[in-house]
Amino acid sequence: MIVVTASFVEGKKITKTLGLVKGNTIRARFIFKDIVALIKNMLGGEIEEYTKLMAESREQALDRMIKEAQALGANAVINCRFSTSYIMQSAAEILVYGTAVYVE
Protein backbone atom coordinates (compact mmCIF):
# COMPACT_ATOMS: atom_id res chain seq x y z
CA MET A 1 0.00 0.00 0.00
CA ILE A 2 1.35 3.39 -1.00
CA VAL A 3 0.60 6.14 1.53
CA VAL A 4 1.60 9.73 0.74
CA THR A 5 0.90 13.19 2.09
CA ALA A 6 0.79 14.63 -1.44
CA SER A 7 -2.33 14.76 -3.62
CA PHE A 8 -0.66 12.47 -6.18
CA VAL A 9 1.71 9.51 -6.34
CA GLU A 10 4.86 10.36 -8.28
CA GLY A 11 5.04 8.37 -11.51
CA LYS A 12 1.55 6.89 -11.10
CA LYS A 13 -1.83 7.77 -12.56
CA ILE A 14 -4.89 7.83 -10.30
CA THR A 15 -7.55 5.85 -12.14
CA LYS A 16 -10.17 5.66 -9.41
CA THR A 17 -10.97 7.67 -6.29
CA LEU A 18 -12.62 5.45 -3.70
CA GLY A 19 -13.28 7.92 -0.88
CA LEU A 20 -12.27 8.97 2.58
CA VAL A 21 -10.56 6.41 4.79
CA LYS A 22 -9.55 6.77 8.40
CA GLY A 23 -8.10 4.93 11.34
CA ASN A 24 -7.95 5.91 14.96
CA THR A 25 -6.98 4.76 18.40
CA ILE A 26 -7.46 6.19 21.85
CA ARG A 27 -4.71 5.58 24.35
CA ALA A 28 -4.60 6.24 28.06
CA ARG A 29 -1.44 6.93 29.98
CA PHE A 30 -0.19 4.39 32.50
CA ILE A 31 0.50 5.55 36.07
CA PHE A 32 4.01 4.06 36.12
CA LYS A 33 4.90 5.97 32.94
CA ASP A 34 3.51 9.15 34.51
CA ILE A 35 5.85 8.76 37.49
CA VAL A 36 8.86 8.23 35.21
CA ALA A 37 7.75 11.18 33.06
CA LEU A 38 7.43 13.41 36.12
CA ILE A 39 11.00 12.61 37.17
CA LYS A 40 12.32 13.19 33.64
CA ASN A 41 10.36 16.43 33.44
CA MET A 42 12.25 17.69 36.49
CA LEU A 43 15.62 16.55 35.15
CA GLY A 44 15.04 17.44 31.51
CA GLY A 45 15.34 15.38 28.35
CA GLU A 46 13.12 13.25 26.18
CA ILE A 47 10.35 11.23 27.81
CA GLU A 48 10.94 7.99 25.90
CA GLU A 49 7.93 6.24 27.44
CA TYR A 50 5.52 8.77 25.90
CA THR A 51 7.46 8.88 22.63
CA LYS A 52 7.05 5.11 22.32
CA LEU A 53 3.37 5.26 23.31
CA MET A 54 2.61 7.89 20.66
CA ALA A 55 4.63 6.08 17.97
CA GLU A 56 2.76 2.82 18.65
CA SER A 57 -0.54 4.72 18.56
CA ARG A 58 0.27 6.33 15.20
CA GLU A 59 1.23 2.96 13.72
CA GLN A 60 -1.99 1.34 14.96
CA ALA A 61 -4.13 4.16 13.54
CA LEU A 62 -2.21 3.98 10.23
CA ASP A 63 -2.69 0.19 10.04
CA ARG A 64 -6.43 0.64 10.59
CA MET A 65 -6.66 3.26 7.84
CA ILE A 66 -4.76 1.01 5.42
CA LYS A 67 -7.06 -1.90 6.23
CA GLU A 68 -10.09 0.28 5.47
CA ALA A 69 -8.52 1.41 2.18
CA GLN A 70 -7.76 -2.18 1.16
CA ALA A 71 -11.38 -3.15 1.90
CA LEU A 72 -12.44 -0.53 -0.68
CA GLY A 73 -10.04 -1.99 -3.26
CA ALA A 74 -7.48 0.82 -3.02
CA ASN A 75 -3.77 0.36 -3.57
CA ALA A 76 -2.82 3.84 -2.36
CA VAL A 77 -3.89 6.60 0.02
CA ILE A 78 -3.22 10.22 -0.89
CA ASN A 79 -3.45 13.40 1.21
CA CYS A 80 -2.67 11.43 4.37
CA ARG A 81 -2.89 13.49 7.56
CA PHE A 82 -2.54 12.84 11.30
CA SER A 83 -4.48 14.54 14.05
CA THR A 84 -4.23 14.28 17.82
CA SER A 85 -6.84 15.37 20.34
CA TYR A 86 -7.27 14.93 24.05
CA ILE A 87 -10.35 12.98 25.08
CA MET A 88 -9.80 13.47 28.80
CA GLN A 89 -6.89 14.43 31.04
CA SER A 90 -5.06 11.13 30.65
CA ALA A 91 -6.23 9.91 27.22
CA ALA A 92 -5.59 11.04 23.66
CA GLU A 93 -6.98 10.08 20.28
CA ILE A 94 -4.71 9.63 17.30
CA LEU A 95 -6.59 9.93 14.00
CA VAL A 96 -5.12 9.36 10.55
CA TYR A 97 -7.13 10.01 7.40
CA GLY A 98 -6.74 10.34 3.67
CA THR A 99 -8.28 9.58 0.30
CA ALA A 100 -8.26 5.99 -0.91
CA VAL A 101 -7.38 5.69 -4.59
CA TYR A 102 -6.39 3.12 -7.16
CA VAL A 103 -3.23 3.97 -9.09
CA GLU A 104 -1.58 2.41 -12.14
C-alpha angles and dihedrals in degrees: 000000000000114000119184138167091219125088090243140036112241111247094007133099120224106228099171135022110209102181145251118337128185144175130193144175134188117214130189124208120248118234093232091054089049091056092049090046091051091054092047090047089059093046098038132234138092119326097224094184092063093040089056093044092052093044091052090047093051091049092050092049090047091050090052092050091049091050090052091049092050090051088059091051096254124149095190143030120212131192091029114185136177126215131184126197134171115242095184136341095287103027134070134187121223112201126185122185141168145142118288113222141167114233133189 
